[in-house]
Amino acid sequence: MSYGYTRVLNDTSMEDAETLIRHSLEEQGFGILTEIDVKATLEKKIGAVIDGYRILGACSPRHAHRAITAEPRIGVMLPCNVILRELPEGTEVTAIDPVASMSAVENDELMEIAAEVTDGLRAAVDRI
């Protein structure tokens, strides 16, 4: 089972890809709650040097409210992460598949919400 949806943007810097995905996510009703510069964090904390890698924690407030109402502890699985990964040919953008990540929770209402969020995240990635 795949757990994410990926698109590679050839000849696109991470900064440009991040601008594109932020705008596209916003168009789909998502905001960014968290941002982690994994490259900088690993270098600072353990001296590891890796290519550019950022995690954006995306959230659709409408869907988050419905999910928390349907399953009060689901916050442990929120927000929906989108990663940007620097590649030699450009930038890879991957969004989590909420259906895959929440399949461990046996709640039909939650799975319907996860499917809607999956559609929104895929649309955001497809539009960049």
N, CA, C and O of each residue as an XYZ file, in Angstrom:
512
protein
N       0.846     -1.188      0.000
C       0.000      0.000      0.000
C       0.890      1.249      0.000
O       1.812      1.364      0.807
N       0.609      2.152     -0.886
C       1.340      3.416     -0.935
C       0.852      4.326      0.189
O      -0.333      4.329      0.524
N       1.747      5.076      0.755
C       1.356      5.964      1.850
C       1.492      7.439      1.491
O       1.282      8.309      2.336
N       1.843      7.719      0.236
C       1.972      9.106     -0.185
C       1.732      9.261     -1.675
O       1.677      8.283     -2.420
N       1.593     10.486     -2.085
C       1.358     10.843     -3.483
C       2.461     11.816     -3.888
O       2.613     12.879     -3.285
N       3.234     11.446     -4.918
C       4.462     12.164     -5.248
C       4.436     12.747     -6.653
O       3.864     12.184     -7.586
N       5.081     13.896     -6.756
C       5.319     14.521     -8.063
C       6.709     15.143     -8.021
O       7.081     15.774     -7.032
N       7.473     14.965     -9.091
C       8.793     15.580     -9.197
C       8.680     16.781    -10.122
O       8.166     16.681    -11.236
N       9.168     17.914     -9.643
C       9.194     19.143    -10.426
C      10.616     19.326    -10.944
O      11.497     19.792    -10.221
N      10.827     18.957    -12.189
C      12.154     19.051    -12.787
C      12.578     20.517    -12.914
O      11.765     21.401    -13.185
N      13.873     20.741    -12.710
C      14.460     22.079    -12.846
C      13.750     23.120    -11.980
O      13.639     24.282    -12.371
N      13.270     22.708    -10.810
C      12.584     23.615     -9.886
C      13.284     23.561     -8.536
O      13.462     22.483     -7.969
N      13.679     24.718     -8.020
C      14.333     24.772     -6.718
C      13.336     24.442     -5.608
O      12.123     24.521     -5.803
N      13.863     24.074     -4.450
C      12.973     23.808     -3.314
C      12.175     25.044     -2.944
O      10.997     24.941     -2.601
N      12.801     26.211     -3.008
C      12.106     27.447     -2.655
C      10.931     27.695     -3.592
O       9.837     28.045     -3.148
N      11.162     27.511     -4.893
C      10.084     27.708     -5.860
C       8.995     26.647     -5.692
O       7.805     26.956     -5.761
N       9.408     25.393     -5.471
C       8.431     24.320     -5.272
C       7.600     24.580     -4.016
O       6.396     24.326     -4.000
N       8.240     25.081     -2.975
C       7.513     25.375     -1.739
C       6.482     26.479     -1.966
O       5.356     26.385     -1.476
N       6.850     27.502     -2.690
C       5.898     28.569     -3.010
C       4.713     28.017     -3.777
O       3.565     28.352     -3.485
N       4.991     27.170     -4.763
C       3.929     26.579     -5.581
C       2.991     25.705     -4.756
O       1.771     25.821     -4.875
N       3.556     24.824     -3.914
C       2.699     23.907     -3.160
C       1.921     24.648     -2.082
O       0.772     24.302     -1.810
N       2.516     25.652     -1.467
C       1.772     26.435     -0.469
C       0.549     27.092     -1.108
O      -0.548     27.055     -0.550
N       0.744     27.684     -2.262
C      -0.363     28.342     -2.959
C      -1.428     27.320     -3.366
O      -2.623     27.561     -3.197
N      -0.993     26.191     -3.896
C      -1.919     25.159     -4.336
C      -2.692     24.565     -3.156
O      -3.891     24.306     -3.266
N      -2.020     24.352     -2.046
C      -2.702     23.850     -0.852
C      -3.755     24.851     -0.369
O      -4.868     24.474     -0.002
N      -3.385     26.113     -0.377
C      -4.327     27.160      0.039
C      -5.578     27.148     -0.844
O      -6.696     27.305     -0.353
N      -5.379     26.962     -2.135
C      -6.523     26.904     -3.053
C      -7.452     25.730     -2.733
O      -8.646     25.777     -3.031
N      -6.902     24.689     -2.130
C      -7.689     23.505     -1.761
C      -8.229     23.584     -0.326
O      -8.832     22.628      0.160
N      -8.016     24.712      0.347
C      -8.546     24.893      1.694
C      -7.616     24.482      2.822
O      -8.046     24.352      3.968
N      -6.347     24.279      2.506
C      -5.365     23.887      3.518
C      -4.506     25.071      3.932
O      -4.190     25.940      3.119
N      -4.134     25.097      5.200
C      -3.153     26.041      5.702
C      -1.966     25.245      6.220
O      -2.044     24.025      6.363
N      -0.882     25.929      6.496
C       0.313     25.269      7.028
C       0.407     25.579      8.516
O       0.544     26.738      8.909
N       0.333     24.527      9.348
C       0.430     24.683     10.797
C       1.856     24.570     11.307
O       2.245     25.249     12.258
N       2.633     23.703     10.661
C       4.003     23.458     11.115
C       4.947     23.439      9.927
O       4.559     23.122      8.803
N       6.195     23.787     10.204
C       7.246     23.749      9.190
C       8.510     23.231      9.845
O       8.932     23.735     10.885
N       9.111     22.227      9.235
C      10.354     21.679      9.783
C      11.392     21.642      8.668
O      11.182     21.008      7.633
N      12.498     22.316      8.883
C      13.627     22.244      7.964
C      14.499     21.093      8.467
O      15.369     21.286      9.315
N      14.255     19.907      7.936
C      14.933     18.706      8.415
C      16.429     18.798      8.166
O      17.225     18.409      9.020
N      16.815     19.305      7.015
C      18.242     19.450      6.689
C      18.965     20.272      7.752
O      19.994     19.849      8.279
N      18.424     21.442      8.063
C      19.056     22.317      9.058
C      19.044     21.699     10.445
O      20.022     21.816     11.184
N      17.957     21.048     10.804
C      17.840     20.442     12.127
C      18.849     19.311     12.318
O      19.508     19.237     13.355
N      18.971     18.432     11.325
C      19.918     17.322     11.445
C      21.355     17.811     11.493
O      22.185     17.264     12.220
N      21.642     18.848     10.710
C      23.004     19.391     10.735
C      23.315     20.003     12.100
O      24.393     19.785     12.652
N      22.382     20.757     12.631
C      22.588     21.415     13.925
C      22.664     20.412     15.075
O      23.523     20.528     15.949
N      21.776     19.441     15.071
C      21.678     18.526     16.213
C      22.700     17.400     16.200
O      23.219     17.029     17.253
N      23.000     16.845     15.016
C      23.903     15.689     14.990
C      25.022     15.803     13.956
O      25.788     14.860     13.756
N      25.112     16.962     13.300
C      26.178     17.172     12.332
C      25.981     16.441     11.012
O      26.900     16.389     10.195
N      24.804     15.880     10.793
C      24.535     15.159      9.539
C      24.293     16.151      8.415
O      23.627     17.170      8.596
N      24.842     15.838      7.258
C      24.658     16.685      6.089
C      23.825     15.895      5.077
O      24.244     14.843      4.594
N      22.637     16.424      4.768
C      21.759     15.793      3.784
C      21.312     16.853      2.786
O      21.480     18.050      3.018
N      20.749     16.409      1.690
C      20.167     17.337      0.718
C      18.941     18.001      1.339
O      18.440     17.557      2.372
N      18.469     19.058      0.705
C      17.314     19.791      1.211
C      16.120     18.887      1.469
O      15.778     18.040      0.644
N      15.490     19.076      2.623
C      14.353     18.254      3.024
C      13.528     19.076      4.002
O      14.006     19.441      5.076
N      12.279     19.368      3.624
C      11.388     20.148      4.482
C      10.068     19.411      4.641
O       9.600     18.727      3.730
N       9.487     19.567      5.811
C       8.165     19.003      6.081
C       7.216     20.152      6.385
O       7.481     20.980      7.257
N       6.105     20.193      5.653
C       5.052     21.169      5.912
C       3.855     20.417      6.485
O       3.388     19.447      5.888
N       3.363     20.853      7.623
C       2.194     20.242      8.243
C       0.943     20.967      7.774
O       0.621     22.047      8.270
N       0.237     20.370      6.816
C      -0.934     21.009      6.217
C      -2.200     20.615      6.970
O      -2.322     19.497      7.470
N      -3.138     21.557      7.042
C      -4.387     21.297      7.754
C      -5.552     21.976      7.048
O      -5.477     23.145      6.668
N      -6.621     21.222      6.884
C      -7.889     21.768      6.435
C      -8.754     21.886      7.686
O      -9.237     20.872      8.189
N      -8.962     23.094      8.198
C      -9.707     23.228      9.454
C     -11.077     22.551      9.435
O     -11.491     21.949     10.425
N     -11.767     22.650      8.322
C     -13.100     22.029      8.218
C     -12.995     20.512      8.390
O     -13.771     19.912      9.133
N     -12.037     19.901      7.705
C     -11.863     18.454      7.806
C     -11.311     18.055      9.179
O     -11.715     17.037      9.741
N     -10.398     18.852      9.708
C      -9.840     18.545     11.036
C     -10.944     18.543     12.089
O     -10.977     17.661     12.948
N     -11.842     19.517     12.031
C     -12.939     19.574     12.990
C     -13.826     18.338     12.876
O     -14.195     17.733     13.882
N     -14.159     17.972     11.656
C     -14.989     16.779     11.446
C     -14.286     15.519     11.938
O     -14.913     14.652     12.548
N     -12.983     15.416     11.674
C     -12.226     14.233     12.098
C     -12.160     14.136     13.624
O     -12.340     13.056     14.187
N     -11.903     15.251     14.285
C     -11.824     15.249     15.749
C     -13.182     14.942     16.366
O     -13.262     14.287     17.405
N     -14.243     15.414     15.729
C     -15.592     15.107     16.203
C     -15.884     13.614     16.045
O     -16.492     13.002     16.923
N     -15.455     13.032     14.931
C     -15.704     11.618     14.668
C     -14.807     10.695     15.493
O     -15.199      9.579     15.834
N     -13.609     11.168     15.807
C     -12.609     10.342     16.503
C     -11.741     11.276     17.354
O     -10.730     11.782     16.868
N     -12.122     11.512     18.621
C     -11.483     12.543     19.442
C      -9.958     12.453     19.579
O      -9.311     13.481     19.776
N      -9.375     11.278     19.482
C      -7.914     11.150     19.637
C      -7.161     11.206     18.310
O      -5.951     10.979     18.286
N      -7.843     11.501     17.215
C      -7.213     11.469     15.896
C      -6.130     12.544     15.740
O      -5.335     12.496     14.802
N      -6.106     13.490     16.642
C      -5.071     14.524     16.601
C      -3.656     13.982     16.611
O      -2.732     14.662     16.166
N      -3.470     12.757     17.116
C      -2.122     12.176     17.086
C      -1.650     11.928     15.658
O      -0.459     11.733     15.417
N      -2.593     11.937     14.705
C      -2.242     11.684     13.305
C      -2.349     12.944     12.447
O      -2.227     12.871     11.225
N      -2.570     14.072     13.062
C      -2.693     15.336     12.338
C      -1.474     16.200     12.627
O      -0.846     15.996     13.666
N      -1.102     17.144     11.784
C      -1.672     17.490     10.494
C      -1.206     16.525      9.406
O      -0.494     15.557      9.674
N      -1.619     16.809      8.189
C      -1.223     16.016      7.027
C       0.113     16.556      6.511
O       0.209     17.717      6.114
N       1.122     15.718      6.519
C       2.440     16.181      6.105
C       2.616     16.174      4.587
O       2.161     15.280      3.874
N       3.295     17.214      4.142
C       3.735     17.341      2.748
C       5.232     17.568      2.822
O       5.691     18.463      3.533
N       6.001     16.765      2.091
C       7.449     16.956      2.119
C       7.953     17.510      0.800
O       7.388     17.266     -0.266
N       9.032     18.261      0.910
C       9.781     18.736     -0.248
C      11.179     18.168     -0.089
O      11.821     18.342      0.947
N      11.642     17.486     -1.129
C      12.939     16.828     -1.073
C      13.752     17.216     -2.288
O      13.324     17.045     -3.430
N      14.938     17.745     -2.018
C      15.835     18.191     -3.088
C      16.438     16.986     -3.810
O      16.997     16.082     -3.189
N      16.311     16.999     -5.122
C      16.875     15.954     -5.973
C      17.817     16.594     -6.985
O      17.724     17.797     -7.228
N      18.714     15.824     -7.577
C      19.603     16.407     -8.591
C      18.836     17.053     -9.746
O      19.283     18.056    -10.302
N      17.690     16.487    -10.107
C      16.932     17.002    -11.242
C      15.891     18.049    -10.886
O      15.266     18.618    -11.781
N      15.689     18.319     -9.597
C      14.681     19.299     -9.189
C      14.224     19.067     -7.772
O      15.041     18.858     -6.875
N      12.923     19.103     -7.564
C      12.364     18.928     -6.223
C      11.212     17.941     -6.272
O      10.328     18.030     -7.124
N      11.241     17.003     -5.345
C      10.149     16.052     -5.187
C       9.183     16.603     -4.138
O       9.602     17.065     -3.076
N       7.897     16.549     -4.445
C       6.853     16.963     -3.509
C       5.980     15.732     -3.247
O       5.442     15.136     -4.180
N       5.845     15.360     -1.983
C       5.039     14.200     -1.612
C       4.068     14.596     -0.519
O       4.452     15.193      0.486
N       2.801     14.255     -0.728
C       1.760     14.475      0.283
C       1.336     13.119      0.836
O       1.240     12.138      0.098
N       1.087     13.075      2.119
C       0.618     11.844      2.741
C      -0.728     11.433      2.156
O      -1.503     12.276      1.705
N      -0.995     10.145      2.169
C      -2.309      9.623      1.802
C      -3.051      9.362      3.111
O      -2.798      8.350      3.765
N      -3.966     10.257      3.508
C      -4.662     10.077      4.780
C      -5.458      8.779      4.879
O      -5.630      8.251      5.977
N      -5.944      8.259      3.763
C      -6.664      6.983      3.806
C      -5.717      5.885      4.278
O      -6.076      5.070      5.128
N      -4.513      5.866      3.726
C      -3.529      4.861      4.134
C      -3.115      5.056      5.584
O      -3.034      4.086      6.337
N      -2.851      6.293      5.986
C      -2.362      6.520      7.341
C      -3.426      6.288      8.408
O      -3.099      5.920      9.536
N      -4.682      6.497      8.069
C      -5.749      6.343      9.067
C      -6.484      5.019      8.959
O      -7.488      4.808      9.639
N      -5.993      4.126      8.109
C      -6.667      2.838      7.942
C      -6.589      1.978      9.202
O      -7.364      1.034      9.353
N      -5.669      2.291     10.097
C      -5.573      1.541     11.351
C      -6.722      1.867     12.306
O      -6.992      1.115     13.242
N      -7.385      2.979     12.066
C      -8.494      3.395     12.918
C      -9.783      2.849     12.315
O     -10.114      3.148     11.168
N     -10.488      2.072     13.068
C     -11.727      1.465     12.563
C     -12.899      2.395     12.822
O     -13.608      2.280     13.821
N     -13.081      3.333     11.873
C     -14.144      4.323     11.998
C     -14.546      4.730     10.580
O     -13.807      5.441      9.899
N     -15.709      4.279     10.147
C     -16.154      4.540      8.773
C     -16.299      6.023      8.463
O     -15.958      6.462      7.365
N     -16.797      6.793      9.412
C     -16.953      8.234      9.193
C     -15.591      8.884      8.975
O     -15.435      9.742      8.106
N     -14.611      8.472      9.767
C     -13.264      9.009      9.623
C     -12.683      8.667      8.251
O     -11.999      9.494      7.649
N     -12.944      7.473      7.757
C     -12.416      7.081      6.458
C     -13.033      7.913      5.338
O     -12.360      8.205      4.349
N     -14.284      8.296      5.472
C     -14.912      9.178      4.477
C     -14.220     10.540      4.472
O     -13.955     11.105      3.411
N     -13.933     11.056      5.649
C     -13.239     12.341      5.766
C     -11.831     12.219      5.181
O     -11.385     13.094      4.439
N     -11.139     11.140      5.515
C      -9.779     10.916      5.004
C      -9.770     10.865      3.481
O      -8.839     11.365      2.850
N     -10.797     10.266      2.888
C     -10.879     10.207      1.421
C     -11.026     11.601      0.826
O     -10.426     11.900     -0.206
N     -11.813     12.452      1.462
C     -11.967     13.830      0.986
C     -10.648     14.585      1.093
O     -10.281     15.329      0.184
N      -9.938     14.395      2.195
C      -8.649     15.071      2.387
C      -7.636     14.555      1.361
O      -6.858     15.330      0.804
N      -7.651     13.258      1.120
C      -6.761     12.685      0.107
C      -7.001     13.348     -1.245
O      -6.054     13.719     -1.939
N      -8.266     13.494     -1.612
C      -8.596     14.141     -2.894
C      -8.039     15.562     -2.945
O      -7.486     15.972     -3.965
N      -8.180     16.313     -1.859
C      -7.677     17.686     -1.818
C      -6.165     17.761     -1.911
O      -5.626     18.611     -2.619
N      -5.481     16.883     -1.205
C      -4.016     16.879     -1.250
C      -3.518     16.484     -2.632
O      -2.579     17.087     -3.152
N      -4.141     15.476     -3.226
C      -3.730     15.070     -4.580
C      -3.963     16.193     -5.590
O      -3.131     16.441     -6.462
N      -5.102     16.865     -5.459
C      -5.378     17.984     -6.360
C      -4.327     19.074     -6.203
O      -3.883     19.657     -7.193
N      -3.922     19.355     -4.956
C      -2.892     20.375     -4.717
C      -1.577     19.987     -5.366
O      -0.925     20.822     -5.994
N      -1.180     18.734     -5.223
C       0.084     18.272     -5.815
C      -0.025     18.273     -7.345
O       0.916     18.664     -8.035
N      -1.158     17.842     -7.863
C      -1.334     17.804     -9.328
C      -1.283     19.192     -9.961
O      -0.893     19.326    -11.121
N      -1.666     20.209     -9.226
C      -1.760     21.559     -9.794
C      -0.446     22.330     -9.783
O      -0.372     23.446    -10.298
N       0.567     21.749     -9.210
C       1.843     22.482     -9.196
C       2.700     22.115    -10.387
O       3.806     22.634    -10.536
